[in-house]
Each structure stands twice: as C-alpha cells, then as structure tokens.
Amino acid sequence: MRLHRKVRRQRECVLHRLSSTYAKSHGMVILEQLNVQGMIKNRHLARHIAGASWGRFGEMLRYKLAWSGGQFVEVPAHYSSQTCSACGGQDAESRRGERFCCTSCGYVDHADLNAAKVLKSRANRSALPLEGSLKLGSLRKRKSKVVLRCPRRSPLKSSAL
C-alpha cells in the first residue's frame, strides 16, 4: 500500500512540474485527442499507458493554462502520422518506422516531427479567430519571480571559551 502511494505521489509531482513548466513558458499548448480508455484495453500496453497518466496530464495543462492566461487546444489525432505536412496528402505507406517519406510529393522528415507539424496546422485552422488577430491569452505578461526569504537563526554563541 505504501509503495503504491509513493509511486502515485511521485507521478503526480512530475506531472505538476511538467504542466507548470509548459503553462509558464508557452502561450498556447496543442494536445492531440487520444482515446486513452480504448488504448488501455490493449493488454500489452495497458499498464504503461495507465502509468503515464496522459489524461491527468491533459487536465493539469488545461486548468494551469486557463489560470495563467494561456490557450489550450485539443486537436483530433486521426491520421496525423500518415498525413504530409507539406502537401496534405494522406497515405499509410508514407510512414515507415521513424521516417516519413510522402508518396505524393517526396517530402522527407522525421515521423514525429511531421505529425507535430500536422497537429499544429490543424490547431491553427481551428483556434484562430476569423479576423486573424491573436487571442489575449497568447499575449500575456510574464509573471515576475517571487523570492521568499527565510529568517536564519543566529549562530550559537558560546560564552565558556
């Protein structure tokens, strides 16, 4: 019981630190919508996916960005790893392991970077207002760093020397 509680607290601590770092340093965070409950049904990866707490991380990012004035955008993840970020073509043969090579235009990139570019373009299409101006959350001011000072004890004075 104690071991499970310790692991849970360590996981929560790491998730809080990561989500705080992203919320403080980015005005907009794009996260792909994953069907985590459906992915947990896979017997081989269930323990690893549940242990990573992807859903909890998204919740933390959402409320911390709302609190700091940032923007949180969830984008559908359908075929993002098979879509070309240069031409928009979609083909399952384009993704070969960690390498992405578009079959229609010949664009070559790392598969994860290409998928991130696709997700970013989807978020830009869905998140920006019609007039093209940025939302106020992305123009927020950075908070100044607060330094807390702790009073120190005076050193013990020995009178018997």
N, C-alpha and C positions, 0 to 999 in steps of 0.2 A: 504494500500500500504506500509506504513512504517513498519507495523508489519511483512509483508511477507519479506521485505528487511532485517529486523533484523534477522529473523529466517534463511534466506538464508546465511547471513554473519556468523552467529554462526555455522551453519552446515559446511561451508567452512573452518572456523577456526579450528574446531575439526578435520576435515579430513586432513588438512595440518599438524596439530600437530601429529596425529597418523601416517600418512605416513612418516613424517620426523623421528619419533622415530624408526619405522621399518627399514627405509633406513639406519639410522646411526648405528643401533645395530645388523643388520643381513646382512650377505654377500649374502644370497640367500633367496628369498621370493617365496613361491609357492602359487598360487591362482587358484582356480578351475574356469573353464569357465562356466558361468551361462548364460542362455538365459533370460536376465533381461527384454527385451521387451516382450517376451512371458509370463513371470511371472506377468508383470503389467496388462495383460489382465484379470487376475483373479480379480473379483470385490471385493472380501473380503480382499485381501492383497495388492491391488494396491497402496493405499495411504501410507502404511507402507514401502513397498519396494521402492517406489519412494522417500519417505522422507529419507531413509537411504543412498541414493546416492551411491550404490555399484559400478556402472560403473565409476563414477567420482573418487572414491577411488582407483580403479584399475589403472586409468590413472595417478593419482598422484604418486602412488607407482612406476609405470613404469618409469616415467621421473626422479624421485628422485633417484631411484636405478641406472639408467644409468648415472646420473650426479655424483653420489658418487662412481661409480665403482662396484656396486653390480650386482647381476644377478636376473632377474625377469622371472619366468617360469609359464606359464598358462597350466593347465592340464585339459583334459576333465573330466567332473563330472559324466559321465554316470555310473550308478550302483555302485558308490563309497560307498554308505551307505549299500549296500547289499552284498558287496564282503568281504571275510575274509582276514585279513592282514597276518594271519599265513599260511594258506594253499592255498589261492587264489580262493577258492570255492565261487560260487555266487548263492544265494538263497534268495528270498524275505521273506521267513519265518524266516531267521536268525535275522532280525531286529524286535525287539519288543519294541517299545517306545524308551526309553533312554538306553536300554540294548541290546547288541549284543551277540548272542549265536550261533556259527556256527553249522549248522545241519550236516556237514560232519566230522569235526574234534573235535568239542566240545569246541573250543576256546571261552572264555567269556571275554568281555571288555565293556567299555562304548561305545555307538554307535558313538558318535562324535570323540572320540579318535581313534577308529578303522578306521573310514573314513579318518581321517587325516593321519594315517599310510599308508593307501592305496594310497592316493594322493601323499604322499612323495615317495613311491616306484615307482609310475608312473612317477614322475618328475625325479627321479634318472635314470630310464631307458631311458628317452628321452633327458635329459640335459647333461649328461656327455660325453666327447669326447671318441673316440674309444680307445685311449691309456690309459685311466683311470686316467689321471692327472687332477687336479683341474684347473678350468679356473682362469685367473688372477683377475677377479672381486671378487672372494671369498677370495683372499689373500691380499686384500688392506690394507693399513696402516690406522690407526685411525687418524682422524684429532685432532690436539691439540685444546684445548678450548681457545677461544679468549675472553679476558676480556676487556670490554670497560669501560673507566673511564670518568666520567663526572666531570667537574670542579665545585666545590662548591662555593657558594657565601660566602664572608666573613661576619661574623655576624655584625649587625649594631652597631656601637659604639656611645654611647650616651655621648656627651660632657657636657650635662647640669645636671650632677648629683652632 
